[in-house]
Each structure stands twice: as C-alpha cells, then as structure tokens.
Amino acid sequence: MTADDSFGRLDDDDYPAYTMGRAAEMIGSAQGFLRAIGEARLITPLRSEGGHRRYSRYQLRIAARARELVDQGTPIEAACRIVILEDQLEEAQRLNAQYRRAAESSGPSAA
C-alpha cells in the first residue's frame, strides 16, 4: 500500500478506521452499547487481524442515531429497528430521485 492509498481512505466512509474504544468515545457511549447494537445486528464491525472490532464513519453515524433514540427512552431493539427503517427510507428516496432525474432527462414519453 502506498501513501496515496492510505490518504485516499481518509475520505472513505466505509473504511473501518476506529477501534471500539475510540468509536465509543466519539459517539459518547460505553463500549457495551456498541456491543449491544452489534448483537442487535444494527451494525457489524469488521475485525482486525487480532480480532478487535473496527468501525467506519458510516457505522458511527448509525450508532450515534441509535444512541440518540435510546437516550430519549426508546428500547435498544426498537431503536435499532427505527434506524434500519430510516436508512432504508433514505436509500429508497435517493433511488427515486435518481430515477426521476433520469426520466426527466430522457424527455417526454410517448403515451
């Protein structure tokens, strides 16, 4: 791996750059919270060669949203389900907008 490859990863939201301790610190939670949302299958951290959990920025955003819901009194299982549904809705809206732009750029359809 070259230095250029390493710097390119700084912008990669899916690169597992953060240890469990650092990830918990960044979202203001205990490490047990990250384990719990992992067990609930909200996020699946990658593992280092030594077996340590590693989290990406994308996973940390999801974990932070789940923590926000739990802090508001939502049970962790429900919070995880809400976050999954929010993520699916956002993706569906993104795809719909993409299809709409493609349809508009191809001109009026023959009806």
C-alpha positions in Angstrom: 0.0 0.0 0.0 1.3 3.4 -0.9 1.0 6.6 1.0 -1.5 7.8 -1.7 -3.7 4.7 -1.0 -3.7 5.5 2.8 -4.7 9.1 2.3 -7.5 8.0 -0.1 -9.0 6.0 2.8 -9.4 9.2 4.8 -12.4 10.1 2.7 -13.9 6.5 2.7 -17.0 6.4 4.9 -16.8 2.6 4.9 -13.2 2.2 5.9 -13.0 0.6 9.4 -10.6 3.1 11.0 -11.8 3.3 14.6 -11.2 1.0 17.5 -14.1 0.2 19.8 -12.8 2.5 22.5 -12.3 5.4 20.1 -15.7 4.7 18.5 -17.5 4.7 21.9 -15.7 7.9 22.8 -16.7 9.6 19.6 -20.4 8.9 20.0 -20.4 9.4 23.8 -21.3 5.9 24.8 -19.9 3.0 26.6 -18.3 0.1 24.7 -21.2 -2.1 25.9 -23.6 0.0 23.8 -21.6 -0.8 20.7 -21.6 -4.5 21.6 -25.4 -4.3 22.2 -26.2 -2.7 18.8 -23.8 -5.3 17.2 -25.8 -8.1 18.8 -29.0 -6.5 17.6 -27.4 -6.6 14.1 -27.7 -2.8 13.6 -24.0 -2.7 12.6 -21.4 -5.4 12.1 -17.9 -4.1 12.8 -15.1 -5.5 10.8 -12.4 -7.3 12.8 -8.6 -6.6 12.8 -6.2 -9.4 12.3 -6.0 -9.6 16.1 -9.8 -9.9 16.3 -10.5 -6.4 17.6 -13.6 -4.6 16.4 -13.1 -1.7 13.9 -15.8 0.8 13.0 -16.3 3.0 10.0 -17.6 6.6 10.0 -20.8 5.3 8.4 -21.3 2.8 11.2 -20.6 5.6 13.8 -23.3 7.8 12.3 -25.8 4.9 12.6 -24.6 4.1 16.2 -24.9 7.8 17.1 -28.5 7.9 15.8 -29.4 4.7 17.8 -27.8 6.3 20.9 -29.9 9.4 20.4 -33.1 7.3 20.3 -32.0 5.2 23.4 -31.2 8.4 25.3 -34.8 9.6 24.5 -36.2 6.4 26.2 -36.6 4.1 23.2 -35.6 0.4 24.0 -32.4 -0.6 22.2 -34.1 -3.2 20.0 -36.8 -0.7 18.9 -34.1 2.0 18.3 -32.1 -0.4 16.1 -35.3 -1.2 14.0 -36.1 2.5 13.7 -32.6 3.3 12.5 -32.7 0.4 9.9 -36.0 1.7 8.6 -34.8 5.3 8.4 -31.8 4.1 6.5 -33.9 2.1 4.1 -36.3 5.0 3.5 -33.4 7.4 2.8 -32.0 4.9 0.3 -35.4 4.5 -1.4 -35.8 8.3 -1.6 -32.3 8.6 -3.1 -33.1 6.0 -5.8 -36.5 7.6 -6.6 -34.9 10.9 -7.1 -32.2 9.3 -9.3 -34.9 7.6 -11.4 -36.9 10.8 -11.6 -33.9 12.8 -12.9 -33.2 10.0 -15.5 -36.8 10.1 -16.7 -36.9 13.8 -16.9 -33.6 14.0 -18.9 -34.9 11.4 -21.4 -37.7 13.7 -22.4 -41.5 13.2 -22.5 -42.6 9.6 -23.1 -44.8 8.6 -25.9 -48.2 7.9 -24.4 
